[in-house]
Every structure is written in structure tokens, then in C-alpha cells.
Amino acid sequence: MTDPGGSPFPSHTRDGFEEWLRTPVPSVSPDPRIEVRRALPSEFERIYDLVDDAFAFKRSRALSDWVYRRNPYGVARCWISVERATGRFVGSVVNWPWPLAHGMRPLPAAQGGDAAVVRGWQRQRIHERAGQIRESHPWMHSIVNYGWPNAASVQRVRKVGKDHRLMGALSRRVLPLRTRTYLDGRGFPRLLVSAGGTILDRLFATWSNLVLGKPSNGAVEQIRRFDSAFDEVTCRCLSWQGYWSPHDADFLNWRYFDDPVREHVGFALTVGTMLVGYSVIRVHRGRASLMELVAPREQPRAAQTLLLHGIKVARDAGCSHLAVTASPAWRHWLLLRSSGFVSLSSDRPMYAFSWRDDTPGLQALENWQFVGGDLDPFAE
């Protein structure tokens, strides 16, 4: 049962990393070439190099440090596969502690990410064997594990017979802002894109303003930093009976304003002196994403006002489109559809699993509510 009077925000005053590091693990590597062990923070740079090699691109070190070392809920839990003969890191899997609640009850949880094997060692069951050891750790049995795997990870999950952990695909809608830029390279005839771009831009802008642009008695102001006043709004507007990610002020500041690479613009909606809701838009590489849209159910104009302001921010920044990715149960899909957002197919599924006995309905996607800010922190 959930406590309706409790706080859904998990504590992040105690990391627990040292305990995780010291706890004995019953399983050992069956491969004599490989040692599977936990990584120290002093070894994270070597993991970043491994990920770059495996994914064939160089990620910003500042961005990696932001996620691995500076997460307010704790240091990344990384498992590494080490070649015994050379000491080379050949595989790595990471879990990031992440806020989660069921109703108003906080749950210990972590997202999975950065499952990587260096070139030359792939297709040798490195992940499978490391996974057996990782999942024998008591910490893994005490938390909810969830995430959004890429295509390669999905294939690996199915190959090892863990299909039941996959729950279904995310939902995604896009509002074109500069149609010519958005459609270019997507297979449409160039003449059609060139001739129709301006007309379509005006059409989408007119329709969004028609639906969302009704007068509001609130004032929208830019957020420079979140404070504890936003916690009450988050709790009041986002909590529901299923699974959701309660973002407190510390998390919001880290997730958006401390991001060393990508720009995030936050806005608060106030009526008089009362804080009513807030939103966050990511503006990066000519694209915009809705990361947060927090507004009271009983005040639909609040969500409309915040969404319209976000559209304006994205358009003024020269973005080709504003994208929204969330769970099918997210409560604002109807608003987006009526505002001109176009549905796109999504082949990125979610997975979740837990050995806890207090997580009913965990693997039913309709029991989850999340939006862009809950997804893989490295996702563009």
C-alpha cells in the first residue's frame, strides 16, 4: 500500500557506493581469459575510452563525468570485463541510480546504460557472462531495474531468453517548425519540400496558436535554478497510482542546468504569487525536445500556456522541430495531438525487472508515466 501523506522523493543524502563496492558477489567469471569486477571512479576514464571504441564515436568527457560522477542520487555502478593477460578493459555495463516512485512510495531504482564491448571482443558472450555476475549482486536484487535499450541491446536481451523484460515501445510526436529543414533528407521530393515548406510552417504555427493561444491569467518567467518550491508542484501535478520518476529541485538542476553540453530552457507559470507549473525545453543542434511539462490536471490552460511558450522558444532558436517522447500513459498526448503534433513510429522499447516483492504491475507499460527528462541522459 502507498502512503498518501508521504513524500515520493527518494533520499539522495546517502550514496551507498562503498557498500556496493564491498559487498561479496557469489558468482565468478567462467571465462579464464576474463575477470569481471566492479569499477572504481578513478577508472571511469578508461570506461569512457572503451565506450568510444565500441560505439565508434568520441563522447564529451564533461558529459560522461556529469552522468557518471555528478548524479545527485549517486556515483555510477559500473561492471567491467578485464582481459587477465593485459589488464585491458574489454567490456563494461553501467547502472545509474535514478529516482522512482510507485504512487507516493519511493523505490530504490537504477537505469541501465552504456553496455559496451570493444571491437575484437564482440560476439564472445562478454555481456552475457558479466550479466550473470552483475545480477548475482545483492544490490541488484534490492532495486528496480529499468531503461530504454538500443537495437543491439534488444537483440541481446532476446538472445539470452529475457524477452519478458521488454515491455513495448515509447510514443513519439513531432511538431515541425521549419518544415523544409525537417523534411529534407527524409525521402520527400525536393521540389515539394521547397515549395511546401513555407506554407506548412504557417499552417502548423496558425493551428498551434489557435488551439493553445487563448488568454491566460498566469505569467510565464524563465527559471534560472530550481528550488524547493518546485517540489510541491512536482508532487501535486505528476504523482499517480503507477510508476513515475519524481524529480526534486536538486535533480532538476543537475539534469538540465548542470548539463555541460546541451542547452535547456526552463519556464515557470505563476498566477499571482502562486507557482502553478513549469516546463523545460532542450535546444540542441537545431532540434528541440520537450523534457518536462508539469501542470495541474484541473487547470488545462496551464499546460496549454507552457506548451505554447515552449513552441515559441524552439521556433525562435531556429529549430527544425519540437519532439516529444514519453510513455503511452503520459497525460498530455491529447493536448499535443490537438495542437498539431504529428505521430511518428518509435522502435525504442522500454524494459523493467525487479526481484522485489512490492512492485505489482511493474512490467506493464501502461503502469508507467514518464517524459523526456526520464530517458537515457545521453540520448539526443
C-alpha positions as CSV (number, residue, x, y, z in Angstrom):
1,M,0.0,0.0,0.0
2,T,1.2,3.6,-0.6
3,D,1.2,6.3,2.0
4,P,-0.9,9.2,0.6
5,G,0.7,11.5,3.1
6,G,4.3,10.5,2.4
7,S,7.0,12.0,0.1
8,P,7.7,10.3,-3.2
9,F,11.2,11.7,-3.4
10,P,13.9,9.1,-2.8
11,S,16.7,10.3,-0.5
12,H,20.0,11.2,-2.1
13,T,21.8,12.0,1.1
14,R,23.4,8.6,1.2
15,D,25.0,7.2,-1.9
16,G,25.8,3.6,-0.7
17,F,28.6,3.3,-3.3
18,E,31.2,2.0,-0.8
19,E,28.7,-0.6,0.5
20,W,28.0,-1.7,-3.1
21,L,31.7,-1.9,-3.8
22,R,32.5,-4.1,-0.7
23,T,29.5,-6.5,-0.8
24,P,30.7,-10.0,-1.7
25,V,29.4,-11.4,-5.0
26,P,28.8,-15.2,-5.2
27,S,29.4,-15.6,-8.9
28,V,32.8,-15.6,-10.7
29,S,33.7,-15.4,-14.4
30,P,33.5,-18.8,-16.2
31,D,35.9,-17.4,-18.9
32,P,39.5,-17.9,-17.8
33,R,40.6,-15.0,-20.1
34,I,38.3,-12.5,-18.3
35,E,37.9,-11.1,-14.8
36,V,34.6,-9.4,-14.1
37,R,34.6,-6.9,-11.3
38,R,33.3,-3.5,-10.2
39,A,35.0,-0.3,-11.3
40,L,36.3,2.5,-9.1
41,P,35.6,6.1,-10.1
42,S,39.3,6.5,-10.7
43,E,38.8,4.0,-13.6
44,F,35.9,5.8,-15.3
45,E,38.1,7.5,-17.9
46,R,39.1,4.1,-19.1
47,I,35.5,3.1,-19.4
48,Y,34.8,6.3,-21.4
49,D,37.6,5.2,-23.8
50,L,36.0,1.7,-24.0
51,V,32.6,3.2,-24.9
52,D,34.1,5.4,-27.6
53,D,35.8,2.4,-29.1
54,A,32.7,0.2,-29.0
55,F,30.3,2.9,-30.4
56,A,32.9,4.3,-32.8
57,F,32.5,8.0,-31.7
58,K,34.0,10.2,-29.1
59,R,31.7,11.4,-26.4
60,S,32.3,14.6,-24.5
61,R,34.3,13.7,-21.3
62,A,32.5,16.5,-19.5
63,L,29.1,14.9,-20.4
64,S,30.3,11.5,-19.2
65,D,31.6,12.9,-15.9
66,W,28.3,14.7,-15.4
67,V,26.4,11.4,-15.6
68,Y,28.8,9.0,-14.0
69,R,30.2,11.2,-11.2
70,R,27.9,14.1,-10.5
71,N,24.4,12.4,-10.4
72,P,22.8,13.6,-7.1
73,Y,21.5,10.1,-6.5
74,G,24.9,8.6,-6.5
75,V,28.0,7.5,-8.4
76,A,27.5,5.2,-11.4
77,R,27.7,1.4,-10.6
78,C,29.9,0.0,-13.4
79,W,30.9,-3.6,-14.0
80,I,34.0,-4.1,-16.2
81,S,35.3,-7.2,-18.0
82,V,39.1,-7.1,-17.9
83,E,41.4,-9.2,-20.0
84,R,43.6,-11.0,-17.4
85,A,46.7,-11.2,-19.6
86,T,46.9,-7.5,-20.4
87,G,44.6,-5.7,-17.9
88,R,42.7,-4.2,-20.8
89,F,39.1,-3.2,-20.3
90,V,37.1,-5.1,-23.0
91,G,33.5,-4.7,-21.7
92,S,31.5,-2.5,-19.5
93,V,27.9,-2.2,-18.2
94,V,26.7,0.7,-16.1
95,N,23.7,1.4,-13.8
96,W,22.8,4.9,-12.9
97,P,20.9,5.4,-9.6
98,W,17.6,7.1,-10.6
99,P,14.5,8.4,-8.7
100,L,11.4,6.2,-8.9
101,A,8.2,6.0,-7.0
102,H,5.1,3.8,-7.0
103,G,2.3,6.1,-6.1
104,M,3.7,8.2,-3.3
105,R,6.1,5.5,-2.2
106,P,9.8,5.9,-3.2
107,L,11.6,2.9,-4.6
108,P,15.3,2.3,-4.9
109,A,16.0,2.2,-8.6
110,A,18.6,2.4,-11.4
111,Q,18.7,2.9,-15.1
112,G,20.8,0.7,-17.2
113,G,23.1,2.2,-19.9
114,D,26.4,2.1,-21.8
115,A,26.6,-1.6,-22.3
116,A,29.7,-1.8,-24.5
117,V,32.3,-4.3,-25.7
118,V,35.4,-3.2,-27.6
119,R,36.0,-4.2,-31.2
120,G,37.7,-7.6,-31.4
121,W,35.9,-8.9,-28.4
122,Q,32.3,-8.6,-29.6
123,R,30.1,-11.8,-30.2
124,Q,32.0,-13.7,-27.5
125,R,29.3,-13.6,-24.8
126,I,31.1,-10.9,-22.8
127,H,27.9,-9.2,-21.8
128,E,26.0,-12.4,-21.0
129,R,28.7,-13.7,-18.7
130,A,29.2,-10.3,-17.0
131,G,25.4,-10.0,-16.6
132,Q,25.2,-13.3,-14.7
133,I,27.8,-12.0,-12.2
134,R,26.2,-8.5,-12.0
135,E,22.8,-9.9,-11.3
136,S,24.0,-12.0,-8.5
137,H,25.0,-8.9,-6.5
138,P,22.5,-8.2,-3.6
139,W,22.1,-4.6,-4.7
140,M,20.6,-5.6,-8.0
141,H,18.0,-7.7,-6.1
142,S,17.1,-4.7,-3.9
143,I,16.3,-2.2,-6.7
144,V,14.0,-1.7,-9.7
145,N,16.0,-2.0,-12.9
146,Y,14.7,-0.2,-16.0
147,G,15.8,1.6,-19.1
148,W,15.4,2.1,-22.8
149,P,17.8,-0.2,-24.8
150,N,19.1,0.4,-28.3
151,A,18.5,-2.1,-31.1
152,A,21.7,-4.1,-30.3
153,S,20.8,-4.4,-26.7
154,V,17.2,-5.5,-27.5
155,Q,18.7,-8.3,-29.7
156,R,21.0,-9.3,-26.9
157,V,18.1,-9.5,-24.4
158,R,16.1,-11.7,-26.7
159,K,19.1,-13.9,-27.5
160,V,19.6,-14.8,-23.8
161,G,15.9,-15.5,-23.3
162,K,14.9,-12.4,-21.3
163,D,12.2,-11.2,-23.6
164,H,9.8,-10.9,-20.7
165,R,11.7,-7.8,-19.5
166,L,10.8,-5.9,-22.7
167,M,7.5,-4.0,-22.3
168,G,6.7,-2.1,-25.5
169,A,7.7,0.9,-27.5
170,L,7.7,4.6,-26.5
171,S,5.3,7.0,-28.1
172,R,6.7,10.0,-30.0
173,R,5.1,13.1,-31.6
174,V,6.8,16.0,-33.5
175,L,5.7,19.5,-34.3
176,P,7.5,20.7,-37.5
177,L,8.7,24.3,-37.1
178,R,10.8,24.7,-40.2
179,T,9.3,22.1,-42.4
180,R,11.8,22.4,-45.2
181,T,14.7,21.6,-42.9
182,Y,12.8,18.9,-41.1
183,L,11.7,17.1,-44.3
184,D,15.0,17.5,-46.2
185,G,16.7,14.1,-46.4
186,R,13.7,12.1,-45.3
187,G,12.8,10.9,-48.8
188,F,10.4,13.6,-49.9
189,P,10.8,15.2,-53.4
190,R,13.0,18.2,-53.1
191,L,10.6,20.4,-55.2
192,L,7.7,19.5,-52.9
193,V,9.8,20.3,-49.8
194,S,10.9,23.6,-51.2
195,A,7.5,24.8,-52.4
196,G,5.5,23.5,-49.5
197,G,7.8,24.4,-46.6
198,T,6.7,27.9,-46.0
199,I,3.0,27.1,-46.4
200,L,3.3,24.2,-44.0
201,D,5.2,26.3,-41.4
202,R,2.4,28.9,-41.4
203,L,-0.2,26.2,-41.2
204,F,1.4,24.5,-38.2
205,A,2.0,27.8,-36.5
206,T,-1.5,29.1,-37.1
207,W,-3.1,25.9,-35.8
208,S,-0.9,25.7,-32.7
209,N,-1.7,29.3,-31.8
210,L,-5.4,28.7,-32.5
211,V,-5.6,25.8,-30.1
212,L,-3.1,27.0,-27.4
213,G,-3.2,30.8,-27.7
214,K,-6.3,31.6,-25.6
215,P,-5.7,34.3,-23.0
216,S,-4.2,33.0,-19.7
217,N,-4.3,34.7,-16.3
218,G,-0.8,33.4,-15.5
219,A,2.7,34.8,-16.1
220,V,5.5,32.8,-17.6
221,E,9.0,33.5,-16.4
222,Q,12.3,31.9,-17.2
223,I,13.8,29.6,-14.5
224,R,17.5,30.1,-13.6
225,R,17.6,27.5,-10.9
226,F,15.0,25.2,-9.3
227,D,14.4,25.5,-5.6
228,S,12.3,23.5,-3.1
229,A,9.1,25.4,-4.1
230,F,9.0,23.3,-7.3
231,D,9.0,20.0,-5.3
232,E,5.4,20.6,-4.1
233,V,4.3,21.4,-7.7
234,T,6.0,18.2,-9.0
235,C,4.4,16.1,-6.3
236,R,0.9,17.6,-6.8
237,C,0.9,17.6,-10.6
238,L,2.8,14.4,-11.5
239,S,2.0,11.8,-8.8
240,W,-0.3,9.0,-9.8
241,Q,-1.0,5.4,-8.7
242,G,1.5,3.8,-11.1
243,Y,5.3,4.1,-11.5
244,W,6.8,7.6,-12.2
245,S,10.1,9.5,-11.6
246,P,9.8,12.3,-9.1
247,H,12.3,15.0,-9.9
248,D,13.2,17.2,-6.9
249,A,14.9,20.5,-7.3
250,D,18.4,19.1,-6.9
251,F,17.8,16.5,-9.6
252,L,16.2,19.1,-12.0
253,N,19.1,21.5,-11.6
254,W,21.6,18.7,-12.3
255,R,19.6,17.2,-15.2
256,Y,19.2,20.5,-17.0
257,F,21.2,23.4,-15.8
258,D,24.3,21.5,-15.0
259,D,24.4,19.7,-18.3
260,P,27.8,20.7,-19.7
261,V,27.0,20.3,-23.4
262,R,23.3,20.8,-24.2
263,E,21.2,23.9,-23.6
264,H,18.0,23.6,-21.5
265,V,15.5,26.5,-21.1
266,G,13.1,26.2,-18.1
267,F,9.9,28.3,-17.6
268,A,7.7,28.7,-14.5
269,L,4.0,29.6,-14.7
270,T,2.7,31.6,-11.8
271,V,-0.8,33.0,-11.0
272,G,-0.4,36.0,-8.7
273,T,2.3,34.8,-6.3
274,M,1.4,31.1,-6.6
275,L,3.7,28.7,-8.6
276,V,1.4,26.6,-10.8
277,G,3.6,24.6,-13.1
278,Y,6.8,24.5,-15.1
279,S,8.3,23.2,-18.3
280,V,11.8,22.5,-19.8
281,I,12.8,22.6,-23.4
282,R,16.1,21.2,-24.7
283,V,17.6,23.2,-27.6
284,H,20.5,21.3,-29.2
285,R,21.9,21.1,-32.7
286,G,19.0,22.7,-34.4
287,R,16.4,20.4,-32.7
288,A,14.2,20.9,-29.7
289,S,12.8,18.4,-27.2
290,L,10.2,18.7,-24.5
291,M,11.8,17.4,-21.4
292,E,9.3,18.5,-18.7
293,L,5.6,19.6,-18.8
294,V,4.3,19.9,-15.3
295,A,0.8,21.4,-14.9
296,P,-2.3,20.7,-12.7
297,R,-4.9,18.4,-14.2
298,E,-7.7,20.8,-13.1
299,Q,-6.1,23.7,-14.9
300,P,-5.8,22.7,-18.6
301,R,-4.9,26.2,-19.6
302,A,-1.7,25.9,-17.6
303,A,-0.4,23.1,-19.8
304,Q,-1.5,24.9,-22.9
305,T,0.3,28.1,-21.9
306,L,3.5,26.3,-21.1
307,L,3.4,24.3,-24.3
308,L,2.8,27.3,-26.5
309,H,5.7,29.1,-24.8
310,G,8.0,26.1,-25.4
311,I,7.0,26.1,-29.1
312,K,7.9,29.8,-29.3
313,V,11.3,29.2,-27.7
314,A,12.1,26.3,-30.1
315,R,10.9,28.3,-33.2
316,D,12.9,31.4,-32.1
317,A,16.0,29.3,-31.6
318,G,15.7,28.2,-35.3
319,C,15.0,24.5,-34.5
320,S,13.5,22.4,-37.3
321,H,11.0,20.7,-35.0
322,L,9.9,20.2,-31.4
323,A,9.8,16.5,-30.4
324,V,8.2,14.8,-27.5
325,T,9.0,11.2,-26.4
326,A,7.1,9.7,-23.5
327,S,5.2,6.7,-22.2
328,P,1.8,5.9,-23.8
329,A,0.2,6.7,-20.5
330,W,1.6,10.2,-20.3
331,R,-1.4,12.5,-19.7
332,H,-0.7,15.3,-22.3
333,W,-0.8,13.3,-25.5
334,L,-4.3,14.5,-26.3
335,L,-3.1,18.1,-25.9
336,L,-0.2,17.5,-28.3
337,R,-2.4,15.8,-30.9
338,S,-4.9,18.7,-30.9
339,S,-2.1,21.2,-31.2
340,G,-0.7,19.8,-34.5
341,F,2.0,17.4,-33.3
342,V,2.4,14.5,-35.8
343,S,2.7,10.9,-34.6
344,L,5.9,9.1,-35.5
345,S,6.7,5.4,-35.2
346,S,9.1,4.5,-32.4
347,D,11.1,1.3,-32.3
348,R,12.7,2.0,-28.9
349,P,11.2,-0.2,-26.3
350,M,11.4,0.0,-22.5
351,Y,12.5,-2.8,-20.2
352,A,11.9,-3.2,-16.5
353,F,12.5,-6.0,-14.0
354,S,12.8,-6.4,-10.2
355,W,13.2,-9.2,-7.7
356,R,11.4,-7.1,-5.1
357,D,8.1,-8.3,-3.8
358,D,6.4,-4.9,-3.7
359,T,6.4,-3.9,-7.4
360,P,3.0,-5.0,-8.7
361,G,2.4,-4.5,-12.4
362,L,6.0,-3.4,-13.0
363,Q,6.3,-4.9,-16.4
364,A,3.0,-3.4,-17.8
365,L,3.9,-0.3,-19.8
366,E,0.5,1.3,-19.1
367,N,1.5,1.4,-15.4
368,W,4.4,3.9,-16.2
369,Q,4.3,7.6,-16.7
370,F,7.5,9.4,-17.9
371,V,8.7,12.0,-20.3
372,G,11.9,13.1,-22.0
373,G,13.8,14.0,-18.8
374,D,13.4,10.5,-17.5
375,L,15.1,8.9,-20.5
376,D,18.7,7.9,-21.1
377,P,20.7,11.0,-20.1
378,F,23.0,10.6,-23.1
379,A,20.1,10.5,-25.6
380,E,20.0,13.4,-28.0
